[in-house]
């Protein structure tokens, strides 16, 4: 399978020989874009990074860069908001570094998909998103979108963030396994399960209502959905929709105790295969949602519909109208395909050299052949200055450290991040059983991290696959 020949020319025309600033994340995550940006712009870019990050980083003099402050937040969402505030009002030393590198201010900025401004440091943005697109990430308005798009969903209620209203709504929709409460975006977008609570007792209800009263005006209450947490991604082009393939969202459960049990987002995987009919139903959801987004806000670019594959099929829970991590997982089988740059061009109105049909065929065929999966977790209690990498052995879903004489099956890493430390688990793809979820393996890897580094994650449980039980896998 080869990349479409006109993509590279289209990206060269987008940059048009201008210098490029890469920003919107830690150095370890941004440097992978340097070779492509250098090729398409004709000049080595400037990396404006939010800290160092976990993983390999270039040595002194290998790239032109400036490190921004990391902030003081202890949560993933809070850290992202801090980074966006810093980018909107760059510190004086960052402006001096940028102006020294680009004195004529000809550069364009390849920004985070979370960024909604039009410029950074006096330089135009490529790849940001419109405010009206970002507003759709509010979880309390998702149900209206599903209904308008003709997408089946679970019964839900949206109420004020007050104990009596929340518990009354919970009694209405509870199917016997508790309810899930999701807060609005009053303080800006939220994700990674930070504004989501699984409520099964009065103690949990009181703790959750106190949390939401501090941070939200309104809360969506829906029944707990047992099944595989997953997402379906689509990409809206001017000529149509590319509907991709399902991605397992590794959402683990911290269910012990009565105080605020949470869902813990722990990674993603394309190893998992739902039944064929469910796969096509999920892809139809992506098409329907993309059409509605186009009618409502003239949407372009990537998005994901997250949900759960329940015993009754896929039911959506939230919309992420942006480049999300699952798109990167789907594209792992195309290491030479400049996915992030193609989508940046698309959302900024440039020709990508691809039709929706070409893009869909390219990514779906590759992702079905080349699978990927891994785990990640942010640890606020540790503050490493370098990345510690440990080889691991996999035995089914169990993960242990490799001995010196053993050929490793993957890697466990702990390194610096904006909120303290970031844990990353990367199993070798050939060691993962085809078609299966990786959530149990990720839970085992996190337990190993607790034993190895004292990460303090605690006991986590994977979701149950209630749709495919009993079928031949």
N, C-alpha and C positions, 0 to 999 in steps of 0.2 A: 504494500500500500504506500503510495507516495503523496506528498503534499501537493496541493494544487499549485501550478507554476506561477500564477499571477498574484499570489498573496504577498510575496516578498516585494514585488514591484509596487503594489498598492501601499505597503507600509513605508517604503522609501518615499513615495509621493506624499504621504501624510506628514512625515517629519520634515521633508523638503530641505534637508541639509541643516536644519536648526539644531542648536545644542539642546540636550534633554536632561532634565533633573528627574531622578527617580526618588519617590518618597512614599510614606504611608505605612511604615513598618520597621522592624529591626533590621540591622545590617545583614544578618545571616539569611533573612528571607528575601532581601532586595537584590543581593549581588547576582542571583541567578539570571536577572534580567539584563545584566550589563553586556554580555556578548551580543544578544539580539539588538539591543538599542544601539550599540556601537556600529553594527552592520547597517542598520536601516537609516541612522542619522548621519553616518560618516564621521562620527566623533565620539570619543569615549565620554560617557555621561558623568554627571555629578550625583553622588548618592547622599541624600539628606535623610539620615536614618534616626529612628527613635530607639537609641541604645544599640547594643551589640547583638543580643538574641542568642538562641541555642542552635548549634551546628557550626560547620566550617565557616570561617570568615577570612577575608583577604588580609595579607600582611601589610605593614607600612609601605606606602608608595605604590601598591598594586592597583588601587582605585582612588579617584578623587572623591573625597567625602567629608561630611561634617556630622558629628553626633549631636542630636538634640537632647534636651533634658527628658528623662523618663517619667517624671511625675511621681506622685506619692500614693496612687490608688492601690488598693489590695484586691481589686476585682478586674476581670477581663474587660467588662463593659465600661467600667469607670476609667480604666487605663486608656481605652480607645477614645473615649470622650476627651480625656486630657490631651492625647496626641492631636486630636482634631483642633482643639483650642490653640495649641502651640503652633500648628501649621497656619491657622488663620491669623495669628499675630506673632510672626517669627521673632525670636530674640535678636538683639543687636549683633551678636557675634555671628549668628547664622546668616544674617543679611550681608554682613561684611564679607564672609566667605563666598556667598553666592555672587556678589557684585564683583569680587576679585576674579572669579572664574568666568563670569558672563557680564562684563562691564556694560555692554550695549543692551542688555535685557532682551536679547533675541530668543532666549531659551523658552521651551515649553515644559510643563511639569506633568509627568506621568504619575497621577495621584492615586490614593486609596479609593476604592469604590464606595467608601462611607462618606467621602468628602463632597459637600454640596456647594462649595463656593466656586467662583469663577476664576480666581487667581490665587497664587501663593507667592509671596515675595515680589509682587509686581509682574509676575509671569503667568501667562495663560495656562489653563488646565486642559489636559487631554485625559479622558477616562473617568471623570467624576460623574455624579448623577444629579438629576434635577431635584429640587426640593419636593415637588409633587410626587416624584417616584419614591423618595425616601419616606414620605408620609404614609405610604401604603404598608410599611413594615409594622405599623401599630396592630397588635394582635387582637384588639377589641373591635376592629372593623373588618377582619378577615371574613367573617360569616356572610356579610353582605356581598362580598366579592364572589365567594363560592356560589351563592344563590344566583347572582347575576350571570355567572358563567355556566350555570346548569351542572354544578359539581355536587355530588352527594356528600353530606357532612353529618356529623353527630349533632344532636340537639344541644344547644348552648344558651346561656343567658348572659347579658352584659348589664352589670349593676354598679351602683356606687360602691366605693371601697370602704364600706362600713360593715361591722360584724353581722348585724341583724339582716341586712340585705344580702350579704354573701351567703350566710347559712340558709336563708330561705331559698335562694336560687339553687344551692347545693341539694337541698331536700327534693327539689323539683326534678333534677336531672340525674341524680345518683342511680346507677344501675346495680349497686351492691358492692362496689369495690372502691368507693370513695370518689372524689371529684378533683379536677385539676383546675387551679386558678392561675390566670395569666394577666399580668398588669399592662396598662396602657403605656403610651410613649410620652407621657407628660414631661419627663426629664430627658427626652431623646430616645433613640432606638435602644432596645435591649435584646440580649440574646444569651446563648450558652446556658440556658436554663436559670439565669440569675433572678428573673422576675416570674418564675413558675413554681408553684407549690402543689404537691400531691397531698390532699387533705382527707384524713380518714378518722379523725377524732376531734372532740371539742377543743382539746389542748392545742392541736395543730391548727384548728380554725381560728382560735384566738391569736396565736402567734402570727399566722399568715395575715389576718386582717390588720393587726398592728403594723406589720411590715408594709402592706399596701397603702394603708392610710398615710404613711410617711412619704411615699414615693409616687402614688398614682391617684387619679380621680376616679377611674373606672376600671373594672376587672371583668374579664370573661370567665364564666364558670361553665365547665363542661364535664361530662362523665369521664372517669379514668378509662382509657382504652388499652386493653391488653393486646400485645402483639409486637411485631418487629418495628421499631422506630425507623423511618426511612424517608427518602425524599425523591422527587422527580424533578429534573432540571429541563428547562427549555431556553432557547435563545430566539428572541424576536428580531427578525431581519425586516428590511423594507418590503421584501417580496414574499414573506411568509414566516413560518415558525419551524425551527429545528427542535424536535422533541427527542430527548436523549434517553438514557437508560436509568433504571432505579439505582439508588445508592443507599446502602445501610448506614444509618446514623447511629453510632455507638452511644446510646443513651443509657447509662447505668443508673441504678437506684440505690440511694442511701436511705434505707427504710427503717433503721433502728431508732428506737426512742420516739417520743411524742413531740419533740420540738422541731418544727419546720423540716420534715423530710424532703429532700430535694432530688430532682433528676440531675445527674452529672453528665454533661456532654463530654465524651471521651474519644472521639475520632470518627472515622468513616471508612467505608469499604465498598469496592465494586466486585468483591469475590462472591457476594450473596446473589442468588438468583431466586426471585419469587416465581410462583407458577406463571406459565406463559400468558394466561388470560389476564392475570393481575398486572403483569408487566405492560401489556397493551392498554389496559384500563388506566394505568398511571400515566402513560404517554398521552392518552387522550385528555387527561386532566391538564397536562402541560399545554396542550394545544388550545383547549378551551380558555384557560386562564390567560394565555398570551393574547388571544383574540380580544378578550375583555379589557386587558391592560392597554391594548392598542386603541380601542374605542374610547377608553376613559381618560388616558393621559398620554397617548401617542408614544407608548413605551418602546424602547429599543434596548437590546442587549440581553445578558443572561439573567436568570432568576431561578429560584427553587421554590417548590411547594413541599413543605415538610408535613409529615403525618405519620400514621401508624397503619401497618397492614394487619388488620384485625381478622377475627374469624369470619366476619361478614365482608371483607374486602378492604381496600384502601380508603381511609378517612383522613382528610387534611386537617392540620392544626394551625399552620402559619405560613405566611408568604415572606420570602426574602427577595425583594426586588433589586438585585445587585449581583455582581460576581461573587459567588459563595465558594467555600472550600470544595464542595462536591464537584464543581466544574473542573477544578484542578485534578481531582482524583480520576475523573473520567478521561482526562487527557494524558494520563501518565504513560499510556502506550504510544504516544506521539512526542517523544522528547525533543524533536527538532521543530515541532509546530509552535509558533509564537502565540499561544492562546490568549494570554493576557493582553498582548498588543493588538490582536485582532479584535477583541471585545472592546478595548479602549477606543479603537478606530470606529467601531460600530456605534457606540453610545455617543460619540462626538460628531457623528454625521459624515464620516469619511467612507469612501468606497473600500471594502475589504478584499475585493477580488473573488468573493465567494457568494453563492446563493444559499438560501436556507437549506435547500435539498442537498447541496454539496457538503455543507458543514455537517448536517445530520448524518449523512452516510459515512463521512470521514471519521467522526468521533464515535458513533455507535459501533461500527465495525471494529475499530481499534480497541475500544473498551471491552468488548465482548471477548476479544482474544487475549489482551494484556490486562490482567487484573491487578488491583492495588488495594491495600488496606493498612491502616495503622492507627495508633492511639496518641493522645496528647492530653496533658493536664497542667494547669497553672498552679504553682505552689507559692503562697505568699509568705510562708514561715521561713524559707531558706533564701539565701542571697549569694549564690556562687558567682565567681568572677570568670570562670572558664567552663567549657563543656566537658563533662566526665562521660565517657562512652564505654559501655560494657557489652560484650558479646553474649548472646543468649541462645539457649537450646529450647526447641518446642517439642512437646510430646502431647499430641492431640491439642487440647485447649490449655495445657499447663505450660508455664514459662519458668525456666530456671537459668542461672548464670552458667555460661560455658566454661569448662575446664580448659587448661592450656592446650591439651592435645586434641581437643574436639574442633571439628569444623562447625562454625556457628551457623545458626538458622535465622539470625536477625540481630538487632541491636537495641539497647535501651540507653537513652541519653538523658542527662540532667544538666541544664545550662542556665545562663542568666536570662532574665526577661524583665519587662518594665514593672512587673508587680512582685518580683522576687526571683522565682525560678520557673523554668518550663521543663516538663517531663515529656519525652517523646519515645514512642515504641514503634519500631519499624521491622516487622517480620519479613523474611524473604518470601516473595509471592509463591514460589513453587512449594513452600512448606505448608500452605494453607489449603485445607480441603476444598475442592471446587464446589461452588454453590452454597456453602455454609456461611452463617453469620460469624463474625469475629468478636462479638461482644464478650463472650466468656474468656477468650484469650486475652483481650485487653484488660479485663478485670484481674486476671492472674498476673499480668505484667505490672499493673499498678500495685498489687500486693507485694510483688518482688521489689518494687521501688521503695515501698515502706520498709521492707527488711534491709535493703541495701543502703539507703540514704536517710532513712527516717523522715520520709516525706509527709507522713501523717495523714494520708488520704483516707484510710479506714476501709472497712469492709463495704464492698460494692457488689450488687447483684445485677446480672444481665436480664433483659426482658425475655419473655417466653414466646417462642414461635408457635402461635395457635392456629395459623392458617395452613401450614404444610405438615403438621403432625400426621404421621401415618403414611405419607406419600413416599415413594421411592426417591431417595436423594443420592 
